[in-house]
Amino acid sequence: MELTIDRSCAALVDQTDRFARTVAGVPADAPVPTCPAWSLTQLVEHIGQTHRFTTAIVGRRITGPEQLPTSYPELPAAQDAWAGWLRDGAEQLAAAFTDAGIDADVWNPSGDSRSGTRFWLHRAVAETVIHRADATATAGEPYELDADLAAAVVTDQLDMLTSPGWAAAVPQSAEALRGTGQTLRLVAEEGGEWRVERRPEGATWRPGSGADADVTVSGPAATIMRVLTRRLPVGDAGDLRIDGERDLLVHWVDNTAHVAG
């Protein structure tokens, strides 16, 4: 389910370009339905700053939080300059990953076994894909996504939610995701399967094996991704099939809120 570096970098640029085209002409103060605390201006600034923040981490080979950038470039005041600013940030980020060894010694805040560069590549793709969903919701446009990108974001989401870093940063979520062996099985119709187990010591996941689970969620990878990342309510996901304990899926989603909503 892991994307190649080339595919990931191409996706960063393409998804950002789509984001920029989607928000062109939308009022700057338009509310973002999927991130209720944000306006469109804040959403655009967030994605552009996130790209540049990640470029600094990867490009400078930052190895600890004490080295992180302390200032962020501001969003251009003129809305017609947003597209160029967004594209420049995405292209710089893609170049940083292209030039960096995927196993370079870079800080990984999740605390899992991935190299830091690999962690940031996965996160950058996920952030861009997810926030393009926010952009389309704001513009009132339909959202489409290639299945391989959706699957990569599902994997990244599960990596994040089961990591030591998440438990340290969002302990209330990590605690809520504990269980006594309950299982969730996610099956993308295009291929790809994930199995989550909620244990007393914390939630874990692994690639699925077809085994039975307490709840099995089947459907398009893009829909599974949007539900897991809280961009589509479970009740509105009409192309999902949910077999078993629906409340187990709802509880998981309800207790995995991220800072972006």
Contacts in CASP RR format, 6 or more apart in sequence:
PFRMAT RR
TARGET T0000
AUTHOR 0000-0000-0000
METHOD contacts of the structure
MODEL  1
MELTIDRSCAALVDQTDRFARTVAGVPADAPVPTCPAWSLTQLVEHIGQT
HRFTTAIVGRRITGPEQLPTSYPELPAAQDAWAGWLRDGAEQLAAAFTDA
GIDADVWNPSGDSRSGTRFWLHRAVAETVIHRADATATAGEPYELDADLA
AAVVTDQLDMLTSPGWAAAVPQSAEALRGTGQTLRLVAEEGGEWRVERRP
EGATWRPGSGADADVTVSGPAATIMRVLTRRLPVGDAGDLRIDGERDLLV
HWVDNTAHVAG
1 151 0 8 1.000
1 152 0 8 1.000
1 154 0 8 1.000
1 155 0 8 1.000
1 192 0 8 1.000
1 207 0 8 1.000
2 152 0 8 1.000
2 155 0 8 1.000
3 11 0 8 1.000
3 125 0 8 1.000
3 148 0 8 1.000
3 149 0 8 1.000
3 152 0 8 1.000
5 97 0 8 1.000
5 98 0 8 1.000
5 102 0 8 1.000
5 121 0 8 1.000
7 148 0 8 1.000
8 97 0 8 1.000
8 121 0 8 1.000
8 122 0 8 1.000
8 124 0 8 1.000
8 125 0 8 1.000
8 152 0 8 1.000
9 94 0 8 1.000
9 97 0 8 1.000
9 98 0 8 1.000
10 94 0 8 1.000
11 125 0 8 1.000
11 128 0 8 1.000
11 129 0 8 1.000
11 149 0 8 1.000
12 51 0 8 1.000
12 90 0 8 1.000
12 93 0 8 1.000
12 94 0 8 1.000
12 97 0 8 1.000
12 124 0 8 1.000
12 125 0 8 1.000
12 128 0 8 1.000
13 87 0 8 1.000
13 90 0 8 1.000
13 91 0 8 1.000
13 94 0 8 1.000
15 90 0 8 1.000
15 125 0 8 1.000
15 128 0 8 1.000
15 129 0 8 1.000
15 132 0 8 1.000
15 149 0 8 1.000
16 47 0 8 1.000
16 51 0 8 1.000
16 86 0 8 1.000
16 87 0 8 1.000
16 89 0 8 1.000
16 90 0 8 1.000
16 128 0 8 1.000
17 87 0 8 1.000
17 90 0 8 1.000
18 132 0 8 1.000
19 47 0 8 1.000
19 86 0 8 1.000
19 128 0 8 1.000
19 131 0 8 1.000
19 132 0 8 1.000
19 135 0 8 1.000
20 82 0 8 1.000
20 83 0 8 1.000
20 84 0 8 1.000
20 86 0 8 1.000
20 87 0 8 1.000
21 83 0 8 1.000
22 132 0 8 1.000
22 135 0 8 1.000
22 136 0 8 1.000
22 139 0 8 1.000
22 141 0 8 1.000
23 40 0 8 1.000
23 43 0 8 1.000
23 44 0 8 1.000
23 82 0 8 1.000
23 135 0 8 1.000
23 138 0 8 1.000
23 139 0 8 1.000
24 82 0 8 1.000
24 83 0 8 1.000
25 79 0 8 1.000
26 40 0 8 1.000
26 138 0 8 1.000
26 139 0 8 1.000
27 40 0 8 1.000
28 39 0 8 1.000
28 40 0 8 1.000
28 41 0 8 1.000
28 79 0 8 1.000
29 39 0 8 1.000
29 40 0 8 1.000
29 41 0 8 1.000
30 39 0 8 1.000
30 40 0 8 1.000
30 138 0 8 1.000
31 38 0 8 1.000
31 39 0 8 1.000
31 40 0 8 1.000
31 138 0 8 1.000
32 38 0 8 1.000
32 39 0 8 1.000
32 40 0 8 1.000
32 42 0 8 1.000
32 43 0 8 1.000
32 134 0 8 1.000
32 137 0 8 1.000
32 138 0 8 1.000
33 137 0 8 1.000
33 138 0 8 1.000
34 133 0 8 1.000
34 134 0 8 1.000
34 137 0 8 1.000
34 230 0 8 1.000
34 231 0 8 1.000
34 261 0 8 1.000
35 43 0 8 1.000
35 134 0 8 1.000
35 260 0 8 1.000
35 261 0 8 1.000
36 261 0 8 1.000
37 261 0 8 1.000
38 46 0 8 1.000
38 134 0 8 1.000
38 260 0 8 1.000
40 135 0 8 1.000
40 138 0 8 1.000
41 75 0 8 1.000
43 131 0 8 1.000
43 134 0 8 1.000
43 135 0 8 1.000
43 138 0 8 1.000
44 75 0 8 1.000
44 82 0 8 1.000
44 86 0 8 1.000
45 74 0 8 1.000
45 75 0 8 1.000
46 131 0 8 1.000
46 260 0 8 1.000
47 86 0 8 1.000
47 127 0 8 1.000
47 128 0 8 1.000
47 131 0 8 1.000
48 75 0 8 1.000
48 85 0 8 1.000
48 86 0 8 1.000
48 89 0 8 1.000
48 90 0 8 1.000
49 72 0 8 1.000
49 73 0 8 1.000
49 75 0 8 1.000
50 124 0 8 1.000
50 127 0 8 1.000
51 86 0 8 1.000
51 89 0 8 1.000
51 90 0 8 1.000
51 92 0 8 1.000
51 93 0 8 1.000
51 124 0 8 1.000
51 128 0 8 1.000
52 72 0 8 1.000
52 73 0 8 1.000
52 89 0 8 1.000
52 92 0 8 1.000
52 93 0 8 1.000
53 68 0 8 1.000
53 69 0 8 1.000
53 72 0 8 1.000
54 93 0 8 1.000
54 96 0 8 1.000
54 120 0 8 1.000
54 123 0 8 1.000
54 124 0 8 1.000
55 89 0 8 1.000
55 92 0 8 1.000
55 93 0 8 1.000
55 96 0 8 1.000
56 62 0 8 1.000
56 69 0 8 1.000
57 68 0 8 1.000
57 69 0 8 1.000
57 106 0 8 1.000
57 107 0 8 1.000
57 120 0 8 1.000
58 93 0 8 1.000
58 96 0 8 1.000
58 97 0 8 1.000
58 100 0 8 1.000
58 104 0 8 1.000
58 106 0 8 1.000
58 117 0 8 1.000
58 120 0 8 1.000
59 96 0 8 1.000
59 99 0 8 1.000
59 100 0 8 1.000
60 67 0 8 1.000
61 100 0 8 1.000
61 104 0 8 1.000
61 105 0 8 1.000
61 106 0 8 1.000
62 68 0 8 1.000
62 106 0 8 1.000
62 107 0 8 1.000
63 105 0 8 1.000
63 106 0 8 1.000
63 107 0 8 1.000
64 107 0 8 1.000
65 107 0 8 1.000
65 109 0 8 1.000
67 107 0 8 1.000
75 82 0 8 1.000
75 85 0 8 1.000
76 82 0 8 1.000
76 85 0 8 1.000
90 128 0 8 1.000
93 124 0 8 1.000
97 117 0 8 1.000
97 120 0 8 1.000
97 121 0 8 1.000
97 124 0 8 1.000
100 106 0 8 1.000
100 117 0 8 1.000
101 117 0 8 1.000
102 115 0 8 1.000
102 117 0 8 1.000
102 118 0 8 1.000
102 121 0 8 1.000
103 115 0 8 1.000
103 117 0 8 1.000
103 118 0 8 1.000
104 115 0 8 1.000
104 116 0 8 1.000
104 117 0 8 1.000
105 115 0 8 1.000
105 116 0 8 1.000
106 115 0 8 1.000
106 116 0 8 1.000
106 117 0 8 1.000
106 119 0 8 1.000
106 120 0 8 1.000
107 116 0 8 1.000
108 114 0 8 1.000
108 115 0 8 1.000
108 116 0 8 1.000
108 119 0 8 1.000
108 120 0 8 1.000
109 119 0 8 1.000
109 165 0 8 1.000
110 119 0 8 1.000
110 159 0 8 1.000
110 160 0 8 1.000
110 163 0 8 1.000
110 164 0 8 1.000
110 165 0 8 1.000
110 166 0 8 1.000
111 163 0 8 1.000
111 164 0 8 1.000
111 165 0 8 1.000
112 119 0 8 1.000
112 159 0 8 1.000
112 163 0 8 1.000
112 164 0 8 1.000
112 165 0 8 1.000
114 122 0 8 1.000
114 159 0 8 1.000
122 152 0 8 1.000
122 155 0 8 1.000
122 156 0 8 1.000
122 159 0 8 1.000
123 156 0 8 1.000
123 160 0 8 1.000
125 149 0 8 1.000
125 152 0 8 1.000
125 153 0 8 1.000
125 156 0 8 1.000
126 152 0 8 1.000
126 153 0 8 1.000
126 156 0 8 1.000
126 157 0 8 1.000
129 145 0 8 1.000
129 149 0 8 1.000
129 150 0 8 1.000
129 153 0 8 1.000
129 225 0 8 1.000
130 153 0 8 1.000
130 229 0 8 1.000
130 231 0 8 1.000
130 260 0 8 1.000
131 260 0 8 1.000
132 143 0 8 1.000
133 143 0 8 1.000
133 145 0 8 1.000
133 226 0 8 1.000
133 229 0 8 1.000
133 231 0 8 1.000
134 231 0 8 1.000
134 260 0 8 1.000
136 142 0 8 1.000
136 143 0 8 1.000
137 143 0 8 1.000
137 231 0 8 1.000
143 222 0 8 1.000
143 226 0 8 1.000
144 222 0 8 1.000
145 221 0 8 1.000
145 222 0 8 1.000
145 225 0 8 1.000
147 188 0 8 1.000
147 190 0 8 1.000
147 191 0 8 1.000
147 220 0 8 1.000
147 221 0 8 1.000
147 222 0 8 1.000
148 221 0 8 1.000
150 188 0 8 1.000
150 220 0 8 1.000
150 221 0 8 1.000
150 222 0 8 1.000
150 224 0 8 1.000
150 225 0 8 1.000
151 188 0 8 1.000
151 190 0 8 1.000
151 191 0 8 1.000
151 192 0 8 1.000
151 221 0 8 1.000
151 225 0 8 1.000
153 225 0 8 1.000
153 229 0 8 1.000
154 186 0 8 1.000
154 188 0 8 1.000
154 194 0 8 1.000
154 221 0 8 1.000
154 224 0 8 1.000
154 225 0 8 1.000
154 228 0 8 1.000
155 194 0 8 1.000
157 225 0 8 1.000
157 228 0 8 1.000
157 229 0 8 1.000
157 256 0 8 1.000
158 194 0 8 1.000
158 196 0 8 1.000
158 205 0 8 1.000
158 228 0 8 1.000
159 205 0 8 1.000
160 166 0 8 1.000
161 173 0 8 1.000
161 174 0 8 1.000
161 177 0 8 1.000
161 203 0 8 1.000
161 256 0 8 1.000
162 177 0 8 1.000
162 196 0 8 1.000
162 202 0 8 1.000
162 203 0 8 1.000
162 204 0 8 1.000
162 205 0 8 1.000
166 173 0 8 1.000
166 174 0 8 1.000
167 174 0 8 1.000
167 202 0 8 1.000
173 255 0 8 1.000
173 256 0 8 1.000
173 257 0 8 1.000
174 202 0 8 1.000
174 203 0 8 1.000
176 251 0 8 1.000
176 255 0 8 1.000
177 198 0 8 1.000
177 202 0 8 1.000
177 203 0 8 1.000
177 252 0 8 1.000
177 255 0 8 1.000
177 256 0 8 1.000
178 198 0 8 1.000
178 199 0 8 1.000
178 200 0 8 1.000
178 201 0 8 1.000
178 202 0 8 1.000
178 203 0 8 1.000
179 198 0 8 1.000
179 199 0 8 1.000
179 200 0 8 1.000
179 202 0 8 1.000
179 203 0 8 1.000
180 198 0 8 1.000
180 199 0 8 1.000
180 200 0 8 1.000
181 197 0 8 1.000
181 198 0 8 1.000
181 199 0 8 1.000
182 197 0 8 1.000
182 198 0 8 1.000
182 214 0 8 1.000
182 245 0 8 1.000
182 248 0 8 1.000
183 195 0 8 1.000
183 196 0 8 1.000
183 197 0 8 1.000
183 198 0 8 1.000
183 213 0 8 1.000
183 214 0 8 1.000
183 215 0 8 1.000
184 195 0 8 1.000
184 196 0 8 1.000
184 198 0 8 1.000
184 213 0 8 1.000
184 214 0 8 1.000
184 215 0 8 1.000
184 216 0 8 1.000
184 217 0 8 1.000
184 248 0 8 1.000
184 249 0 8 1.000
184 252 0 8 1.000
185 193 0 8 1.000
185 194 0 8 1.000
185 195 0 8 1.000
185 196 0 8 1.000
185 208 0 8 1.000
185 210 0 8 1.000
185 211 0 8 1.000
185 212 0 8 1.000
185 213 0 8 1.000
185 215 0 8 1.000
185 216 0 8 1.000
185 217 0 8 1.000
186 193 0 8 1.000
186 194 0 8 1.000
186 195 0 8 1.000
186 196 0 8 1.000
186 216 0 8 1.000
186 217 0 8 1.000
186 224 0 8 1.000
186 228 0 8 1.000
187 193 0 8 1.000
187 210 0 8 1.000
187 216 0 8 1.000
187 217 0 8 1.000
187 218 0 8 1.000
187 219 0 8 1.000
188 218 0 8 1.000
188 219 0 8 1.000
188 220 0 8 1.000
188 221 0 8 1.000
188 224 0 8 1.000
189 218 0 8 1.000
189 219 0 8 1.000
189 220 0 8 1.000
189 221 0 8 1.000
190 220 0 8 1.000
190 221 0 8 1.000
191 221 0 8 1.000
192 207 0 8 1.000
192 208 0 8 1.000
192 221 0 8 1.000
193 207 0 8 1.000
193 208 0 8 1.000
193 209 0 8 1.000
193 210 0 8 1.000
194 205 0 8 1.000
194 206 0 8 1.000
194 207 0 8 1.000
194 208 0 8 1.000
195 205 0 8 1.000
195 206 0 8 1.000
195 207 0 8 1.000
195 208 0 8 1.000
195 209 0 8 1.000
195 210 0 8 1.000
195 211 0 8 1.000
195 213 0 8 1.000
196 203 0 8 1.000
196 204 0 8 1.000
196 205 0 8 1.000
196 252 0 8 1.000
197 203 0 8 1.000
197 204 0 8 1.000
197 205 0 8 1.000
214 244 0 8 1.000
214 245 0 8 1.000
214 248 0 8 1.000
215 242 0 8 1.000
215 243 0 8 1.000
215 244 0 8 1.000
215 245 0 8 1.000
215 246 0 8 1.000
215 248 0 8 1.000
215 249 0 8 1.000
216 241 0 8 1.000
216 242 0 8 1.000
216 243 0 8 1.000
216 244 0 8 1.000
217 224 0 8 1.000
217 227 0 8 1.000
217 240 0 8 1.000
217 241 0 8 1.000
217 242 0 8 1.000
217 249 0 8 1.000
218 240 0 8 1.000
218 241 0 8 1.000
218 243 0 8 1.000
219 239 0 8 1.000
219 240 0 8 1.000
219 241 0 8 1.000
220 239 0 8 1.000
223 232 0 8 1.000
223 237 0 8 1.000
223 238 0 8 1.000
223 239 0 8 1.000
223 240 0 8 1.000
224 240 0 8 1.000
225 231 0 8 1.000
226 232 0 8 1.000
226 237 0 8 1.000
227 233 0 8 1.000
227 234 0 8 1.000
227 237 0 8 1.000
227 240 0 8 1.000
227 249 0 8 1.000
227 253 0 8 1.000
228 253 0 8 1.000
228 256 0 8 1.000
229 258 0 8 1.000
230 253 0 8 1.000
230 256 0 8 1.000
230 257 0 8 1.000
230 258 0 8 1.000
230 261 0 8 1.000
234 240 0 8 1.000
234 242 0 8 1.000
234 246 0 8 1.000
234 249 0 8 1.000
234 250 0 8 1.000
234 253 0 8 1.000
242 249 0 8 1.000
END
